[in-house]
Amino acid sequence: MHRFSTPCGDAVRVACPDLHDAREFTLTDGIFPGNVVLAQGTDGNLYGTTSENGPKRYGSFFGVTPGGVLAVPYGFDGSHGRAPFAGVILARDGNFYGTTQEGGANNGAPHRGTIFKITPGGALTTLHTFDATDGNTPYAPLLQAADGDFYGTTAFGGSAPTNDCFERSCGTIFKIAVGGKLTVLHAFGGADGANPYTGLIQAADGSFYGTTYGGGANACTQTNGGGCGTVFKITAGGTFTTLHNFDGTDGSGSFAGLVQGTDGNFYGTTALGGTYGYGTVFKMTPRGYLTTLYSFPSGGEPSGTLIQATDGNFYGTTAYGETIFSITPDGALTTVYTFSYYDGATPYGLAQATDGNFYGITDEGYGTVFKLSLGLGPFVKTVSASGKVETRSLSWERTLPAQPASASTAQPLHSPSPRLPKSRPPCQPARPPARSE
């Protein structure tokens, strides 16, 4: 029998209830889900994307029931986009919207990408193909704002080449109407941030907030010689403000977006930097005052965007530490679950579904879809992921009192295959120098 680390302790595999393998992601399904946060549809199922293989080679759009039954309604063929790395969001029209990091009408040119609309049944419409002048290589999910338009970022393109950005290309912030008209709101230049790998949130004040992996006022060796990254604010009209420049001691290289907590503050993570070099969890006021809540001592690299669950705590994942963690608004961190080779590795973002459970993906091997139960109660009804305060793949009205947490159980809905090499964003965080395997 295999032994592995679980919330139950170092236990024999069968000793922890409800931990079992289901069928695996296959080359036919699509592999390497990437930085996906699953989106719950109006039918109660969870939807996401894989970035490679699938029915037409270049990734897939899939749906999975809470019980683990998976279907693949669409395979990307390149001409309509390839390598959808960030999953999809549910819009108010009941359809899903997302991005691909490559392909589209400029399929012959690498690192362009598309914005698409897709029905739950798999009917896809390409809304926009990037041409580099308006950005390219979007790694981030979209946001449907209160005005009905979609907002997002591209990791590259959009401005004149500069050495202040990775590969001399800095990225953009854009909005796109439902009909497909795209407007560039801001093109990064390095000094104001560079290479945003994550999306935006719309806060209670109506403005949009996000992070950049690099750029800013402070240089960092950890981010491949570029800046340490920033936190920024932008209005719907394009007025841009840098709120914070990371300096390494308070974190660097953020691969994660922000969440606005019920206290009005913003919470996020950096993949690098902090006291030990393995990343941080931070809190920032709307005026830009940042406090480091936690520095990971080892095995960190938090890469997924935090969510605030119905118990008031924030939940996230560490890609290198292979964990799911919870952290209070005051910074008390608890490791909720540690993955092993047998139930997945390299977890990314989480979503709390209407049944109260957490769902997410891991990206090692061929990738897994998992379900984590912490004993939190279900929600009464769903509302679409648009509007203010808090935005993720789906947000829910929290009308039930939080239930006491019980021993956590993780259920792989898709089980892992042997670990294989996989694609990553071209700008990878440098590992802290001191590390033992």
C-alpha positions in Angstrom: 0.0 0.0 0.0 1.1 3.5 -0.7 1.6 5.9 2.3 1.1 9.6 1.8 0.5 12.8 3.7 -3.2 13.6 4.4 -5.1 15.7 6.9 -5.5 12.4 8.8 -1.7 12.3 9.2 0.7 9.9 7.6 -1.9 7.3 7.0 -2.3 4.1 5.0 -4.2 5.0 1.9 -7.5 3.3 2.7 -7.6 4.8 6.2 -8.8 8.2 5.1 -12.4 8.0 3.9 -13.6 9.2 0.6 -10.2 9.4 -1.0 -10.3 7.3 -4.1 -9.2 7.3 -7.7 -11.6 7.9 -10.6 -10.7 7.8 -14.3 -7.8 9.8 -15.6 -7.4 12.7 -18.0 -6.4 11.1 -21.3 -4.7 12.4 -24.4 -8.2 12.2 -26.0 -9.7 14.3 -23.2 -6.9 16.8 -23.2 -4.1 17.2 -20.7 -2.4 19.9 -18.6 -5.3 22.0 -17.4 -2.9 24.9 -16.5 -3.9 27.8 -14.3 -7.6 26.9 -14.4 -10.3 27.8 -11.8 -13.3 25.7 -12.6 -16.5 27.5 -13.4 -19.8 26.2 -12.1 -22.5 26.3 -14.8 -26.2 26.9 -14.3 -26.6 23.1 -14.5 -24.5 22.6 -11.4 -21.6 21.0 -13.3 -18.0 22.3 -13.3 -16.4 23.5 -16.6 -12.7 24.1 -17.5 -10.1 23.7 -20.2 -7.0 21.7 -20.9 -4.1 23.3 -22.7 -2.8 20.4 -24.8 -4.1 17.4 -26.8 -7.8 16.6 -26.8 -10.0 15.8 -29.8 -8.2 18.2 -32.1 -4.7 18.4 -30.6 -4.5 21.9 -29.2 -6.5 21.7 -25.9 -10.1 21.1 -25.0 -13.2 22.5 -23.2 -14.6 20.0 -20.7 -17.4 19.6 -18.2 -17.4 17.4 -15.1 -20.2 16.6 -12.8 -19.8 16.8 -9.0 -19.7 13.0 -9.1 -16.8 12.9 -11.5 -18.4 12.1 -14.9 -16.4 14.0 -17.5 -17.4 15.1 -21.1 -15.4 17.0 -23.7 -17.8 19.0 -25.9 -15.0 20.9 -27.8 -11.5 20.4 -29.0 -9.4 23.4 -30.1 -7.9 23.1 -33.6 -5.5 26.0 -33.7 -7.4 28.2 -36.2 -9.9 28.9 -33.5 -7.3 29.2 -30.8 -4.9 26.8 -29.1 -3.7 26.2 -25.6 -6.5 27.7 -23.4 -4.5 28.1 -20.2 -6.9 30.0 -17.9 -10.2 28.1 -18.1 -13.6 29.9 -18.6 -16.0 32.1 -16.7 -19.8 31.8 -16.7 -21.4 35.0 -18.1 -24.8 36.4 -17.5 -26.1 35.0 -20.8 -25.4 31.4 -19.5 -22.5 30.9 -21.9 -18.8 30.6 -21.0 -16.1 33.0 -22.1 -12.3 32.5 -22.1 -9.0 33.0 -23.8 -6.4 31.0 -25.6 -2.7 31.9 -25.3 -2.0 31.0 -29.0 -3.7 30.4 -32.3 -6.6 32.0 -34.0 -6.5 33.9 -37.3 -2.8 34.4 -36.7 -2.2 30.7 -36.0 1.0 30.7 -38.0 2.5 33.4 -35.7 3.4 32.1 -32.2 2.1 33.7 -29.0 -0.9 35.6 -30.3 -4.1 34.1 -28.9 -7.9 34.6 -28.9 -10.9 35.5 -26.9 -13.8 33.1 -27.3 -17.4 32.3 -26.4 -18.6 28.8 -26.0 -21.9 27.2 -25.0 -22.2 24.4 -22.5 -22.7 22.1 -25.4 -19.5 23.1 -27.1 -20.6 25.6 -29.9 -17.6 28.0 -30.1 -17.4 31.6 -31.5 -14.1 33.4 -31.8 -14.7 37.0 -30.6 -11.2 38.4 -31.2 -7.8 37.3 -32.4 -4.8 39.3 -30.9 -2.2 40.7 -33.3 0.5 41.8 -30.8 -0.3 45.5 -31.2 -3.3 45.0 -28.9 -1.5 42.3 -26.8 -0.7 38.7 -27.2 -0.5 35.5 -25.1 -3.4 36.0 -22.6 -2.8 33.6 -19.7 -5.6 35.1 -17.5 -9.3 34.5 -17.2 -11.8 37.1 -18.2 -14.0 39.2 -15.9 -17.6 40.2 -16.8 -18.0 43.6 -15.1 -21.1 45.4 -14.0 -21.4 47.2 -17.3 -21.7 43.8 -19.1 -18.3 44.1 -20.9 -15.5 41.7 -20.4 -12.1 42.8 -19.0 -8.8 41.0 -19.1 -5.0 41.1 -19.6 -2.4 39.8 -22.0 1.0 38.8 -20.7 2.9 40.2 -23.7 2.5 42.7 -26.6 0.9 46.1 -26.8 3.8 48.4 -26.6 7.2 49.2 -28.1 9.9 46.6 -27.3 11.7 47.5 -24.0 14.3 45.7 -22.0 12.3 46.4 -18.8 10.0 43.5 -19.6 10.5 39.8 -20.1 11.3 39.1 -23.8 11.1 42.9 -24.3 7.3 42.7 -24.3 5.2 44.0 -21.4 1.5 43.2 -21.9 -1.9 45.0 -21.9 -5.2 45.5 -20.1 -8.2 45.4 -22.4 -12.0 45.3 -22.5 -14.1 43.6 -25.0 -17.8 44.0 -25.7 -20.1 40.9 -26.0 -20.2 41.6 -29.7 -16.4 41.4 -30.0 -15.2 45.0 -30.1 -11.9 45.2 -28.2 -10.4 48.3 -26.7 -6.9 48.5 -25.1 -7.2 50.4 -21.9 -3.5 50.3 -20.9 -0.2 49.0 -22.4 2.5 48.3 -19.8 5.9 49.8 -20.2 8.0 48.1 -17.5 8.2 51.0 -15.0 4.5 50.7 -14.3 4.6 46.9 -14.2 5.1 44.1 -16.7 3.8 40.8 -17.8 0.5 40.3 -16.0 -0.2 36.6 -15.9 -3.5 36.9 -14.0 -6.9 38.6 -14.5 -8.7 41.5 -12.9 -11.3 41.9 -10.2 -13.9 44.7 -10.0 -13.9 46.1 -6.5 -16.7 47.8 -4.5 -15.6 51.2 -5.8 -16.2 50.1 -9.4 -12.5 50.2 -10.4 -10.5 47.2 -11.5 -7.5 45.8 -9.6 -4.7 43.3 -10.5 -1.1 42.3 -10.2 1.9 42.0 -12.6 4.6 39.4 -12.4 7.4 41.8 -13.1 8.3 45.4 -13.7 7.8 48.3 -11.3 10.2 50.4 -9.4 12.3 47.7 -7.7 14.6 45.2 -9.5 14.6 41.6 -8.5 16.9 38.8 -9.5 14.1 36.3 -8.6 12.0 37.5 -11.6 14.7 36.7 -14.1 16.4 40.1 -13.7 13.2 42.2 -14.2 11.3 44.2 -11.6 9.6 42.5 -8.6 6.1 43.2 -9.8 3.3 45.5 -8.8 -0.3 45.9 -7.7 -2.4 48.3 -9.8 -5.7 49.9 -10.2 -7.4 50.9 -13.4 -10.8 52.5 -14.1 -13.2 51.5 -16.9 -12.0 54.6 -18.7 -8.4 53.5 -18.6 -7.0 55.7 -15.8 -4.1 53.7 -14.4 -2.5 53.9 -10.9 0.3 51.8 -9.5 -0.7 51.1 -5.9 2.3 49.0 -4.7 5.8 48.1 -6.0 7.0 44.8 -4.6 10.7 44.8 -3.4 11.4 41.2 -2.8 11.2 41.3 1.0 7.5 41.7 0.8 7.2 39.3 -2.2 7.8 39.2 -5.9 6.6 37.5 -9.1 2.9 37.3 -8.5 1.1 34.7 -10.6 -2.2 35.2 -8.8 -4.9 37.8 -8.9 -6.6 39.6 -6.0 -9.7 39.0 -4.1 -11.5 41.7 -2.1 -12.5 40.4 1.3 -15.7 41.2 3.2 -13.6 43.7 5.2 -13.0 45.7 2.0 -9.2 44.9 1.9 -7.5 43.0 -1.0 -5.8 39.7 -0.5 -3.3 38.0 -2.8 -0.1 36.0 -3.1 3.3 36.2 -4.7 5.1 33.1 -6.0 8.5 34.3 -4.9 10.2 36.6 -2.3 9.3 37.2 1.3 11.4 36.2 4.3 12.4 32.8 2.9 12.1 33.3 -0.9 9.2 30.9 -1.4 6.4 33.4 -1.7 3.9 35.3 0.4 0.3 35.9 1.3 -0.5 39.6 1.6 -3.2 42.0 2.5 -3.5 45.5 0.9 -5.9 48.4 1.7 -7.7 50.1 -1.1 -5.2 53.0 -0.7 -2.3 50.7 -1.3 -0.9 50.0 2.1 0.4 46.4 2.0 1.0 44.0 4.9 2.7 40.6 4.5 0.5 38.1 6.3 2.6 35.0 5.8 6.0 34.1 4.2 6.2 30.5 3.2 9.3 28.9 4.8 9.7 26.2 2.2 7.8 24.4 -0.5 5.7 27.4 -1.4 5.2 29.2 -4.7 1.5 30.0 -4.3 0.2 30.5 -7.9 -3.5 30.3 -7.7 -5.8 33.2 -6.8 -7.2 33.1 -3.3 -10.9 32.7 -2.6 -12.8 33.7 0.5 -15.1 30.8 1.6 -18.3 30.8 3.5 -16.4 30.4 6.8 -14.7 33.8 6.2 -11.2 32.3 5.7 -9.2 32.5 2.5 -8.1 29.4 0.7 -5.3 28.8 -1.8 -2.8 26.4 -3.2 1.0 26.1 -3.4 2.2 24.7 -6.8 5.7 23.8 -5.5 4.6 22.8 -2.0 1.7 20.7 -3.4 -0.7 21.9 -0.7 -4.1 23.4 -0.2 -4.1 26.0 2.7 -6.4 28.2 4.6 -5.5 31.5 6.1 -7.4 33.9 8.3 -7.6 37.6 7.6 -5.1 38.1 10.4 -2.6 35.7 8.8 -3.0 32.4 10.7 -2.2 29.7 8.1 -3.2 26.1 8.2 -2.2 23.4 5.7 -5.5 21.8 4.8 -4.3 19.1 2.4 -1.0 17.8 1.0 -1.1 16.1 -2.4 0.9 13.0 -3.2 1.9 11.5 -6.5 -1.2 9.3 -6.3 -3.9 12.0 -6.1 -2.3 14.8 -8.2 0.4 17.4 -7.9 1.0 21.1 -8.7 -2.5 22.4 -7.7 -3.7 25.8 -8.9 -6.9 27.7 -8.2 -9.9 26.6 -6.2 -13.6 27.3 -6.5 -16.2 26.7 -3.8 -19.3 25.2 -5.5 -22.9 25.6 -4.4 -22.7 22.2 -2.5 -20.1 23.9 -0.2 -17.2 21.7 -1.4 -14.1 23.0 -3.1 -13.2 21.9 -6.6 -9.9 22.4 -8.4 -7.3 21.0 -10.7 -3.7 19.8 -10.6 -1.4 20.1 -13.5 1.3 17.4 -13.1 1.1 14.1 -15.0 -1.9 14.5 -17.3 -3.7 16.6 -14.7 -6.5 15.8 -12.3 -9.8 17.3 -11.2 -10.4 17.1 -7.5 -13.1 17.7 -4.9 -12.2 18.7 -1.3 -14.8 18.5 1.5 -14.4 20.6 4.6 -17.9 20.3 6.0 -19.0 23.8 4.9 -22.7 24.0 4.1 -24.3 24.5 0.7 -25.5 27.8 -0.7 -29.1 28.7 -1.3 -28.7 30.0 -4.9 -26.2 31.1 -7.5 -25.5 34.4 -9.1 -23.3 35.0 -12.2 -19.7 36.1 -11.9 -20.2 39.8 -12.7 -20.3 43.0 -10.8 -18.4 44.3 -7.8 -16.6 43.3 -4.7 -15.6 39.7 -5.5 -15.2 38.0 -8.8 -14.1 34.5 -9.7 -15.4 31.8 -12.0 -18.7 31.9 -10.1 -19.7 33.8 -7.0 -22.5 32.8 -4.7 -24.8 34.5 -2.2 -23.8 33.4 1.2 -27.0 33.2 3.1 -26.4 30.1 5.2 -24.3 30.2 8.4 -20.9 28.7 8.1 -20.7 25.2 9.3 -17.9 23.9 11.6 -15.0 22.4 9.7 -14.5 18.7 9.9 -11.6 16.5 8.9 -10.9 17.3 5.2 -11.2 14.7 2.6 -10.0 15.1 -1.0 -11.6 13.1 -3.7 -9.8 13.0 -7.1 -12.4 13.1 -9.7 -9.8 12.5 -12.3 -6.7 10.5 -11.3 -3.1 11.2 -12.3 -0.9 9.6 -14.9 2.9 9.3 -14.6 4.5 12.8 -14.5 5.4 14.1 -17.9 7.0 17.3 -19.2 4.4 20.0 -19.8 4.2 23.5 -21.2 4.4 26.5 -18.8 4.2 30.3 -19.2 7.4 31.4 -20.9 8.3 33.6 -18.0 9.0 31.1 -15.2 9.8 32.1 -11.7 13.4 31.4 -10.7 13.6 28.9 -7.8 15.0 30.1 -4.5 18.7 29.1 -4.5 18.7 27.0 -1.4 16.5 24.0 -1.7 16.8 20.2 -1.1 14.9 17.7 -3.2 
